[in-house]
Amino acid sequence: MSLTLYKKKRHFNETPEPEGKEKSSKGILRFVIQKHDASHVHYDFRLEMEGVLKSWAVPKGPSLNPSDKRLAMMVEDHPYDYRNFEGVIPAGNYGGGTVIVWDEGTYEPMDAEGLSRKEQEKLLLKQLYSGNLKIRMHGKKIKGDYALFQMKGRGERSWILTKKNDEFASEKDITENEKSVKSGKTLVEVAEENGTTVNHPEAHGTSKVKGGRRKVEGNKQIQLLNDAERTIKKKSAAKTSGKSSSSKSSKSAVKKKAQSVKELLGDSFALANKSAMPKDVVPMLATLVNEPFDSENWIFEIKWDGYRAVAYCDGKNVELISRNLTPFTEKYYPVTDAFKQLQLKAVFDGEIVAVDEKGLAVFQSLQNWQNTPVHLQYFIFDIL
């Protein structure tokens, strides 16, 4: 398999990543899982095959729980030498950010007893091209049987990684073990060692501050939450008179994480009728006309270059569904997580957009947003 695409995306005079050649290890096949703080924090799941590392970006990382189905987006093949890479990819380069070797080890296809290395690889390639890998992993963190299968109707790059129910299955969140198995350091420590900071300090329990690190709560991906919290704190502070009752009021106010639907809608809330949570909402689509016009009976909105999606929010239970009824909950999990933090009971009709550093929508980056220098935004059209 060619490394042409891998090399095309990188400037090796600027990045410390290995240029690499197609080569294989001797003996047992190897795997590596790298934690990567790029445009978003994710895990790169890599399996040695055909002299390269077949690679998938797993946004939430691998799980020990058989009930978890983790989205895995297939990316370009990486050179075998990449399995040892740990360091910082400079900003401005493809995948810019900090990388650690989160786990590594050997693997083979399930039921591979008696098969030679060559026969194992032949079986794995057959499974890969049929879209259904069944592997047994022997890592320092990840052990046991896993399935990696292609999602039907979602393009050849969309896969699911799930744990088989075996002796290593557990409800423990293995991603809480944040340290590299190579250096024993976290992403934050590797970044600091290289004279920089991680791209997403809030994802690692730290914030960019001079002179050290401090704990932070929440997620910066939705500014509404932080703005509401500051407003609530200001109101509480203004009412505080030093009495215990005021103190209790202040404490309870700080616990509030977001505006209510009433606060979001303002005067329009009076027009809303309370009803049960709707299902299968059909988004209101644009109407094609011959020429622009101006009418008080019409509202005009920006045509965003993204994916239309309805967000069903019931507290921390959130589902993102496309206009074609395709599940987006896992694929665009930063949007899902942001709604979970708001803890609202409402249905939102909006557009998921990948935005670059200049604030411009980059539609072609939506499918591979984890590995491109963009961040996701959800533009709300209607609140139902």
PALO-547724 format. One record per residue (C-alpha): x, y, z; residue in three letters. Coordinates in steps of 0.001 Angstrom, whole numbers, padded with zeros to 6 digits, always signed. Layout:
REM residues N
XYZALA...
***
This chain:
REM residues 384
+000000+000000+000000MET+001333+003441-000945SER+002297+006212+001474LEU+001754+008842-001234THR-001191+010537+000502LEU+000614+010532+003868TYR+003642+012270+002331LYS+001530+014659+000264LYS-000122+016045+003406LYS+003150+016745+005251ARG+006171+019038+004997HIS+008994+017012+006505PHE+011251+020056+006750ASN+008739+021457+009263GLU+007335+018434+011130THR+009246+015878+013242PRO+006975+013078+012005GLU+008834+010210+010308PRO+008865+010330+006523GLU+009046+006570+006619GLY+009082+003792+004095LYS+006970+000723+003596GLU+008441-001974+005812LYS+007246-004648+008203SER+008223-005849+011630SER+009589-009319+012137LYS+007500-011924+013863GLY+004230-010833+015469ILE+002099-008030+013998LEU+002088-004812+016008ARG-000459-002121+016834PHE-000278+001340+018380VAL-002901+003746+019724ILE-001769+007366+019834GLN-003616+010116+021662LYS-003590+013223+019497HIS-004512+016771+020543ASP-005047+018242+017056ALA-008076+020288+015945SER-009905+017994+018382HIS-008590+015490+020906VAL-008907+011961+019517HIS-007181+008586+019451TYR-005380+007217+016379ASP-005896+003450+016168PHE-003206+001849+013966ARG-002763-001768+012856LEU+000290-003090+011033GLU-000588-004553+007625MET+001111-004592+004211GLU+004220-002879+005592GLY+002282+000186+006790VAL-000029+001143+009650LEU-003704+001009+008660LYS-005184+003917+010599SER-008491+005097+012062TRP-009275+008240+014058ALA-011429+007300+017066VAL-012902+010493+018617PRO-013824+008991+021999LYS-011060+006411+022106GLY-011329+002638+022559PRO-013583+001159+025230SER-013519-001925+027437LEU-017324-002003+027507ASN-018988-004274+024881PRO-022078-002043+024875SER-020047+000919+023573ASP-019852+001443+019825LYS-017077+003891+019026ARG-016999+005738+015715LEU-013702+005156+013862ALA-012958+007221+010759MET-010450+005572+008438MET-007587+007879+007447VAL-004511+007550+005233GLU-001961+004788+005818ASP+000968+005775+008045HIS+004544+004426+007869PRO+005467+001606+010236TYR+007983+003884+012002ASP+005129+006169+013043TYR+004278+003755+015851ARG+007141+005244+017907ASN+006267+008882+017243PHE+005651+011010+020307GLU+006046+014780+020306GLY+004583+017976+018889VAL+003519+018594+015290ILE+004035+022365+014798PRO+000993+024588+014320ALA+000151+025191+010680GLY+001086+021647+009706ASN-001397+018874+008988TYR-002585+017455+012318GLY-000769+020178+014272GLY-000702+019377+017994GLY+000728+017046+020618THR+000928+013252+020219VAL+001672+010512+022766ILE+001887+006732+022462VAL-001177+005957+024578TRP-000940+002175+024102ASP+001007-000339+022051GLU+001442-004072+021699GLY+000860-006984+019363THR-002285-008340+017750TYR-003565-011096+015502GLU-006863-012082+013899PRO-009245-013944+016184MET-009021-017726+015842ASP-005527-017414+014337ALA-004099-020399+016192GLU-001706-022346+013982GLY-001516-019654+011295LEU+001841-018240+010217SER+002480-014487+010175ARG+001936-014462+006402LYS-001341-016367+006724GLU-002529-014068+009513GLN-001852-010980+007421GLU-003634-012498+004430LYS-006694-013173+006600LEU-006602-009652+008067LEU-006424-008046+004632LEU-009378-010129+003470LYS-011361-008954+006509GLN-010245-005353+005973LEU-011406-005244+002362TYR-014691-006921+003284SER-015214-004277+005991GLY-015233-006575+009027ASN-012060-006995+011104LEU-012028-009351+014103LYS-008831-008993+016109ILE-007244-010055+019399ARG-005115-007376+021061MET-002258-007729+023518HIS-001529-004199+024687GLY-000593-002623+027980LYS-004038-001031+028322LYS-006153-002640+025599ILE-006455-006424+025742LYS-008750-009067+024333GLY-011058-009333+021345ASP-012358-006395+019309TYR-014445-005943+016178ALA-013827-003144+013697LEU-016509-003034+011030PHE-017552-000702+008250GLN-020835+001177+008632MET-023303+000468+005847LYS-024508+003431+003848GLY-022060+005858+005475ARG-019164+005753+003010GLY-016076+003572+003038GLU-014317+005655+005709ARG-016895+005265+008502SER-016250+002304+010803TRP-017284+001187+014299ILE-014873-000125+016953LEU-016400-002286+019675THR-015199-004626+022423LYS-016164-008284+022443LYS-017551-009738+025660ASN-014552-011609+027092ASP-012503-011810+030296GLU-011055-008330+029656PHE-014444-006625+029212ALA-015201-003989+031838SER-017267-000868+032510GLU-014087+000937+033570LYS-013261+004005+031460ASP-009784+003107+030222ILE-009290+006576+028687THR-008954+007957+032229GLU-005480+006416+032114ASN-004004+009395+030291GLU-000269+008662+030400LYS+001934+007483+027551SER+003098+003874+027775VAL+006346+005023+026174LYS+007376+008023+028302SER+004942+007886+031214GLY+003921+011473+030421LYS+000571+013067+029603THR-000173+015186+026533LEU+000129+018309+028694VAL+003566+017275+029974GLU+004872+016408+026494VAL+003640+019767+025185ALA+005317+021662+028036GLU+008514+019682+027529GLU+008541+020977+023954ASN+007958+024577+025024GLY+004304+024809+024064THR+000792+024072+025348THR-001923+021657+024263VAL-004568+022901+021821ASN-007476+022005+024100HIS-006498+022558+027753PRO-010123+022185+028856GLU-010072+018569+027646ALA-007168+017797+029970HIS-008408+019617+033080GLY-006036+022553+032578THR-006190+026094+031278SER-003626+028217+029475LYS-002269+030464+032226VAL+001162+031920+032826LYS+003236+030354+035540GLY+001500+027008+035707GLY-001795+025171+035264ARG-005132+025492+036940ARG-008228+023340+036911LYS-011139+024383+034723VAL-014664+023071+034354GLU-016935+022871+031368GLY-016275+023056+027661ASN-015352+026146+025672LYS-017060+024743+022598GLN-020264+026560+023407ILE-019824+030149+024561GLN-023461+030455+025572LEU-022823+028343+028666LEU-019970+030519+029912ASN-021800+033765+029161ASP-024875+032581+031055ALA-022775+031477+034022GLU-021068+034874+034223ARG-024424+036672+034048THR-025854+034525+036834ILE-022801+035093+039036LYS-023015+038876+038525LYS-026696+038908+039484LYS-025974+036783+042548SER-023098+039032+043596ALA-025283+042130+043277ALA-027924+040631+045572LYS-025458+039363+048183THR-025647+041277+051480SER-023463+039041+053602GLY-026389+037116+055092LYS-026477+033326+055073SER-029597+033334+052894SER-027767+035366+050268SER-024833+033004+050501SER-027066+030016+049842LYS-028662+031822+046922SER-025255+032524+045447SER-024180+028901+045767LYS-027302+027598+044102SER-026962+030174+041334ALA-023413+029134+040520VAL-024595+025552+040053LYS-026808+026692+037184LYS-024996+025712+033994LYS-026981+027404+031243ALA-029838+029639+030290GLN-033331+028173+030249SER-035346+027934+027033VAL-037400+030879+028310LYS-034261+033007+028613GLU-033084+031927+025165LEU-036394+032811+023481LEU-036972+036092+025316GLY-040271+037738+024333ASP-040936+034973+021803SER-041413+032476+024640PHE-044985+033750+025110ALA-045803+032468+021612LEU-044699+028912+022420ALA-047128+026179+023443ASN-045875+023555+025881LYS-046174+020015+024492SER-044621+016559+024659ALA-041172+016029+023154MET-041749+015741+019377PRO-040311+012944+017257LYS-039168+012855+013628ASP-039150+016621+013168VAL-038926+017585+009492VAL-036698+020676+009061PRO-038217+023645+007249MET-036320+023902+003966LEU-035530+026918+001813ALA-037906+027902-000986THR-036465+028454-004463LEU-037538+031716-006138VAL-036555+033449-009365ASN-035217+036639-007773GLU-034674+038269-004353PRO-037609+040070-002746PHE-038497+041925+000435ASP-041596+041005+002427SER-042621+041356+006073GLU-044151+037874+005816ASN-040773+036251+005208TRP-037647+035808+007326ILE-034324+035403+005544PHE-031481+033308+006947GLU-027878+032694+005915ILE-027325+029594+003791LYS-024590+027780+005709TRP-022430+025234+003911ASP-022851+022328+006312GLY-025147+019495+007379TYR-028714+020178+008499ARG-029400+018409+011791ALA-032154+018341+014397VAL-031018+018166+018041ALA-033428+016405+020404TYR-032441+017593+023889CYS-033945+016150+027055ASP-031535+017218+029753GLY-028362+015197+029302LYS-030052+012864+026807ASN-029235+014301+023396VAL-029686+012940+019876GLU-028470+014576+016665LEU-030344+013422+013550ILE-029775+014614+009983SER-032592+015739+007692ARG-032242+012326+006000ASN-032624+010599+009403LEU-028916+009676+009597THR-027608+009556+013210PRO-025038+012314+013847PHE-024889+011903+017649THR-021532+010091+017710GLU-020015+011448+014514LYS-020279+015083+015596TYR-019932+014469+019307TYR-018615+017985+020225PRO-022033+019379+019257VAL-023759+016604+021205THR-021566+017209+024274ASP-022202+020961+024137ALA-025977+020411+024200PHE-025575+017955+027093LYS-023895+020669+029130GLN-026791+023056+028522LEU-029248+020497+029970GLN-032250+021973+028168LEU-035547+020354+027218LYS-036185+021415+023644ALA-035702+020504+020002VAL-033291+022578+017925PHE-033260+022778+014139ASP-029881+023924+012867GLY-026799+023386+010727GLU-023518+021684+011682ILE-020682+023659+010103VAL-016912+023139+010051ALA-015283+026559+010507VAL-011635+027374+009805ASP-009323+029856+011566GLU-010757+032715+009482LYS-014323+031865+010491GLY-015179+030515+007054LEU-017271+027393+006491ALA-015252+024537+004967VAL-017753+021937+003797PHE-015144+019451+002544GLN-013690+019242+006071SER-016933+018062+007691LEU-016336+014372+006931GLN-012790+014456+008334ASN-013119+017242+010898TRP-010991+015378+013479GLN-007873+015644+011329ASN-008256+019103+009814THR-007650+022568+011358PRO-011340+023372+011847VAL-013800+023424+014715HIS-017486+022546+014681LEU-020279+025058+015177GLN-024030+024506+015304TYR-026073+027384+013899PHE-029630+027316+015240ILE-032520+028198+012918PHE-035473+027261+015134ASP-036163+026217+018731ILE-039162+023890+018964LEU
***
